[in-house]
Amino acid sequence: MPLWIPVALAAAAIIAVNPFPVRSFGTIDYWFSSIKVAAIAVRAAGADPIRRGDPGYGRHLDRDGDGVGCE
């Protein structure tokens, strides 16, 4: 995927939320922070992405061929 696509999507998201009241940003920030904390907890629990050689690894899980599945 070209780099400009995710950049354009992020810019569109920022523009889309711009008219919301400030109170909404606090709510949105809370949920994004919760997602980040959950991701950190999952990694700390040892649920990192599956790597080549790990049980359960399959080439179908590694679309970009870098040896890391489900990233």
Secondary structure as GFF3:
##gff-version 3
##sequence-region A 1 71
A	DSSP	alpha_helix	4	17	.	.	.	ID=ss1
A	DSSP	alpha_helix	22	44	.	.	.	ID=ss2
A	DSSP	beta_strand	50	51	.	.	.	ID=ss3
A	DSSP	three_ten_helix	59	61	.	.	.	ID=ss4
A	DSSP	beta_strand	68	69	.	.	.	ID=ss5
###
